[in-house]
């Protein structure tokens, strides 16, 4: 069962999400919270696998809550719920380490599948939406020298895999493109994150774009 914490400042929305998810196979709603501060506390008490996180909330927003949760030794996977896909708040949540985001009008079955995806360690980022976010909010450096400085410790194979990760490919898709096993790709991704000091794939995506390793037009 995927232990899930639901965070939203609107009680009706929160209640609806909890009821909807409880009806889905393999998902156990272990708690709920009405703002970011409560989410951090509930995550400490309930130890969820996934936190379904609203962004705009009183007292503490979802971005700050994500930062605090990601600072934990064993942080949960955080899936952002948002009204608008191209949103600076969404981009900042990605930078903070959220595993992905979904729109609030997403069908229940797709939302449940999104929770399963991030719980399995994958990022939930549609390449087209990622590109629009990057184009709107990233501050890209001009020279590619910056990328060389950031990724000096990565091997050529790891750089290649990072580029594919940044373009939104899953481990399975990368394995098919590079003729590797999915387990090998997973190991490479783990090494990339460790070398770069990152907590998840989405932070790697943001860094790849912000450093100039990958350009939006190349997607």
C-alpha positions as CSV (number, residue, x, y, z in Angstrom):
1,X,0.0,0.0,0.0
2,X,1.2,3.5,-0.8
3,X,0.9,5.6,2.3
4,X,-0.4,9.0,1.1
5,X,-0.9,12.4,2.9
6,X,-3.3,14.8,1.3
7,X,-2.6,18.5,1.8
8,X,-5.0,21.3,0.7
9,X,-6.4,24.3,2.5
10,X,-9.9,23.8,1.3
11,X,-11.7,21.2,3.5
12,X,-14.2,20.1,0.8
13,X,-11.4,19.6,-1.8
14,X,-9.3,17.8,0.7
15,X,-12.2,15.5,1.8
16,X,-13.0,14.8,-1.8
17,X,-9.4,13.8,-2.6
18,X,-9.2,11.6,0.4
19,X,-12.4,9.8,-0.4
20,X,-11.4,9.4,-4.1
21,X,-8.0,8.0,-3.3
22,X,-9.2,5.6,-0.6
23,X,-11.3,4.0,-3.3
24,X,-8.3,3.3,-5.4
25,X,-6.4,0.0,-5.1
26,X,-3.0,0.1,-3.4
27,X,-3.4,3.6,-1.9
28,X,-3.9,4.2,1.8
29,X,-4.6,7.8,2.9
30,X,-2.9,8.0,6.2
31,X,-3.6,11.7,7.0
32,X,-4.5,15.1,5.8
33,X,-3.4,18.7,6.4
34,X,-4.8,22.1,5.8
35,X,-1.5,24.1,5.3
36,X,2.2,23.5,4.8
37,X,3.1,23.7,8.5
38,X,0.6,21.0,9.3
39,X,1.8,19.0,6.4
40,X,5.3,18.9,7.7
41,X,4.1,17.9,11.2
42,X,1.7,15.2,9.8
43,X,4.5,13.8,7.6
44,X,6.7,13.5,10.6
45,X,4.0,11.6,12.5
46,X,2.4,9.6,9.7
47,X,5.6,8.8,7.6
48,X,3.8,8.8,4.2
49,X,5.4,7.5,1.0
50,X,3.7,10.3,-1.1
51,X,2.5,13.7,-0.1
52,X,-0.2,15.2,-2.4
53,X,0.6,18.9,-2.0
54,X,-1.4,22.0,-2.8
55,X,0.8,25.1,-3.5
56,X,-1.1,28.2,-2.4
57,X,-2.0,27.8,1.3
58,X,-2.0,30.1,4.3
59,X,0.6,30.1,7.1
60,X,3.1,28.0,5.0
61,X,2.7,27.4,1.3
62,X,3.5,24.1,-0.5
63,X,6.9,25.3,-1.7
64,X,8.3,25.9,1.7
65,X,6.7,22.7,3.0
66,X,8.4,20.8,0.1
67,X,11.7,22.3,1.0
68,X,11.4,21.3,4.7
69,X,10.2,17.8,3.8
70,X,13.0,17.3,1.4
71,X,15.5,18.2,4.1
72,X,14.5,15.1,6.0
73,X,16.8,12.1,6.0
74,X,14.2,10.0,4.2
75,X,11.8,12.4,2.6
76,X,8.5,11.4,1.1
77,X,7.8,11.8,-2.6
78,X,5.9,15.0,-3.2
79,X,3.4,15.4,-5.9
80,X,2.2,18.9,-6.5
81,X,-1.5,19.7,-7.3
82,X,-1.9,22.9,-9.2
83,X,-4.6,24.8,-11.1
84,X,-2.2,26.2,-13.8
85,X,0.6,24.1,-15.4
86,X,2.8,27.1,-16.4
87,X,3.2,28.6,-13.0
88,X,6.2,30.1,-11.3
89,X,5.1,28.4,-8.1
90,X,5.2,25.0,-9.9
91,X,8.7,25.8,-11.1
92,X,9.9,26.7,-7.6
93,X,8.4,23.5,-6.3
94,X,10.4,21.5,-8.9
95,X,13.5,23.3,-7.8
96,X,12.7,22.4,-4.2
97,X,12.5,18.7,-5.0
98,X,8.9,17.8,-5.8
99,X,8.7,14.6,-7.8
100,X,6.2,16.1,-10.3
101,X,2.9,17.8,-10.6
102,X,-0.7,17.3,-11.8
103,X,-3.5,19.6,-12.5
104,X,-6.4,19.7,-10.1
105,X,-8.9,18.8,-12.8
106,X,-7.1,15.5,-13.5
107,X,-9.3,12.4,-13.7
108,X,-9.3,10.3,-10.5
109,X,-7.7,7.3,-12.3
110,X,-4.9,9.4,-13.6
111,X,-4.3,11.0,-10.3
112,X,-4.0,7.6,-8.7
113,X,-1.6,6.5,-11.4
114,X,0.4,9.6,-10.8
115,X,0.8,8.7,-7.1
116,X,1.9,5.2,-8.1
117,X,4.4,6.6,-10.6
118,X,6.2,8.9,-8.1
119,X,6.0,6.3,-5.3
120,X,8.0,4.0,-7.7
121,X,10.7,6.6,-7.9
122,X,9.9,8.1,-11.3
123,X,9.4,11.8,-12.1
124,X,6.0,12.9,-13.3
125,X,6.8,15.6,-15.9
126,X,5.2,15.8,-19.3
127,X,8.1,17.0,-21.6
128,X,5.9,19.6,-23.3
129,X,4.9,21.2,-20.0
130,X,8.4,21.0,-18.7
131,X,9.6,22.9,-21.7
132,X,7.0,25.6,-21.2
133,X,8.0,25.9,-17.6
134,X,11.7,26.2,-18.4
135,X,11.1,28.8,-21.2
136,X,9.0,30.9,-18.8
137,X,11.1,30.8,-15.6
138,X,14.6,29.4,-16.0
139,X,17.6,31.7,-16.0
140,X,19.9,30.0,-18.4
141,X,23.6,30.9,-18.6
142,X,25.0,31.8,-22.0
143,X,28.2,29.7,-22.0
144,X,28.2,25.9,-22.0
145,X,31.3,26.2,-19.7
146,X,28.9,26.5,-16.8
147,X,27.5,23.0,-17.6
148,X,31.0,21.6,-17.7
149,X,31.7,22.9,-14.2
150,X,28.4,21.5,-12.8
151,X,28.8,18.1,-14.3
152,X,32.6,17.6,-14.2
153,X,32.3,14.4,-12.0
154,X,29.9,12.7,-14.3
155,X,31.0,10.1,-16.9
156,X,30.0,10.5,-20.6
157,X,27.4,7.7,-20.1
158,X,26.0,9.5,-17.0
159,X,25.8,12.8,-18.9
160,X,23.9,11.1,-21.7
161,X,21.5,9.5,-19.3
162,X,21.0,12.9,-17.6
163,X,20.1,14.5,-20.9
164,X,17.4,11.9,-21.4
165,X,16.1,12.3,-17.9
166,X,15.9,16.1,-18.5
167,X,13.8,15.5,-21.6
168,X,11.3,13.6,-19.5
169,X,12.1,10.0,-20.3
170,X,11.5,7.2,-17.7
171,X,14.1,4.7,-16.8
172,X,12.3,2.1,-19.1
173,X,12.3,4.6,-22.0
174,X,16.0,5.5,-21.5
175,X,16.9,1.8,-21.3
176,X,15.2,1.2,-24.7
177,X,16.9,4.2,-26.4
178,X,20.4,3.3,-25.0
179,X,20.0,-0.5,-25.3
180,X,20.6,-1.0,-21.5
181,X,18.7,-2.8,-18.9
182,X,16.2,-0.8,-16.8
183,X,18.2,-1.8,-13.7
184,X,21.4,-0.4,-15.2
185,X,19.7,2.9,-16.0
186,X,18.3,3.0,-12.4
187,X,21.8,2.6,-11.0
188,X,23.2,5.3,-13.2
189,X,20.4,7.7,-12.2
190,X,21.1,7.0,-8.5
191,X,24.8,7.7,-9.1
192,X,24.1,10.9,-10.9
193,X,21.9,12.2,-8.1
194,X,24.5,11.2,-5.5
195,X,27.3,13.0,-7.4
196,X,25.3,16.1,-7.8
197,X,23.9,16.1,-4.3
198,X,20.3,16.1,-5.4
199,X,17.3,14.4,-3.8
200,X,15.4,13.5,-6.9
201,X,15.0,13.4,-10.7
202,X,13.1,16.7,-11.0
203,X,15.9,18.6,-9.3
204,X,18.2,17.0,-11.9
205,X,15.9,18.2,-14.7
206,X,16.0,21.8,-13.4
207,X,19.7,21.8,-13.0
208,X,20.3,20.4,-16.4
209,X,18.3,23.2,-18.0
210,X,19.5,26.0,-15.6
211,X,23.2,25.0,-16.3
212,X,22.7,24.9,-20.1
213,X,23.3,21.2,-20.4
214,X,20.0,20.8,-22.2
215,X,18.1,23.5,-24.2
216,X,14.3,23.6,-24.4
217,X,14.5,23.7,-28.1
218,X,16.3,20.4,-28.1
219,X,13.3,18.5,-26.7
